[in-house]
């Protein structure tokens, strides 16, 4: 079977309202994923007072969800390629929704840590499957935009979570936040059980043409004959990257082949490094600026600028990807971030002295880093959807995203140490991020399978619906 026949079927038809509705449904999953993930950070001040504990003691509870995500992302991707994107998405929603609800009755730090770790397993498992499913129900011409929209789900959920916390905590306590968000997640789970289809490309790759045809009917509203989406799989003799029938049943083994070596190493490096820089700013920027002499208000404003520009960058990346391709987009992100980080120590020193010009220049540099982070996250996810064949796509995305979680955990744990060593001088912290940006560029160059720009498709006489790799792409069969 060849999942390319599913791509051809979708590419030859306009995007339907049903597909847009399904995109909003899976985007809602990512928004709730981000909301539930960041909810404890917003509730933490109230919990610290009620439980009479200090910030250092509460650290394990805050980090538990991120650790759980790192584990859940890899496992969830593997399960998604074995059991299906739909099943694992639904299971992860049920898990993190129930655990968010259960967190409302946590009574001490160990119980909260355990519940948040289990929640993190659900948060992580959802990500590769939701991204993969969203892309596999749309034509290839729309995938950059779909990936960009999905990429803003988690930060958008965090922004919504802040509003929920402000509205709920004073009236119903921190417990009310977890009850509300957990309940909404479980309600969305019920909706998804009814309306969320399985990926037809996944079903076809498993030899289930009848189910794939029914899934396409649900997605497009058009009756599909199973025979019209059935063809012979490319043989490994003519395409070394095409899977054997046995390999298709073992997605984890299929990832670790020589054909995927450079893609794996480059992707893992790129994901790790963009997350290292991104989590560094999300987690430590206000503390960094506060220790450098900025007011609390200005430190928070700088954090808001970063997050807003990161969302803008993720959306803008869809346009850039179509025109420049994934290699150029990631290199722009890496070089721009490194340049902005190199001048940050000087700008921070001038801004802390009260100079308005330096302050505005520093916000501009922070904005550039935010846009670069948005470029990187969108390009990385779009590349993973494009580069990995359908039979091991979710596990490929899962392992790559797990690398991102590892980068986030490393900078969350060690960022405070670097800032403490530097005291009021953030140079050590920022230069570490410059090195991470350089390795992002190196990982990008190491990858041997990129999304080609529009002009290359046109020069080859192909439409936007036809992917043209910089080097051979594995079969979607």
Protein Blocks (a to p, Z undefined) as FASTA:
>chain_A
ZZklmmmmmmmpccdfklmmmmmmmmmmmmmmmmmmmmmmmmmmmmmmmnopafklmmmm
mmmmmmmmmmmmmmmmmmmmmnopklmmmmmmmmmmmmmmmmmmpcbfklmmmmmmmmmm
mmmmmmmmmmmmmmmmpcfklmmmmmmmmmmmmmmmmmmmmmmmmmmmmmnojklmmmmm
mmmmmmmmmmmmmmmccdfklmmmnopaklmmmmmmmmnopacdfklmgccdddfklmmk
bccfklmmmmmlmmmcfklmmmmmmmmmmmmmmmmmmmmmmmmmmmmmmmnopafklmmm
mmmmmmmmmmmmmmmmmmmmmmnojmlmmmmmmmmmmmmmmmmmmmmmmmmnopaklmmm
mmmmmmmmmmmmmmmmmmmmmmmmmmpcfklmmmmmmmmmmmmmmmmmmmmmmmmmmmmm
nmmamklmmmmmmmmmmmmmmmmmmpccdcddfklmmmnopafklccdfbdcddfZZ
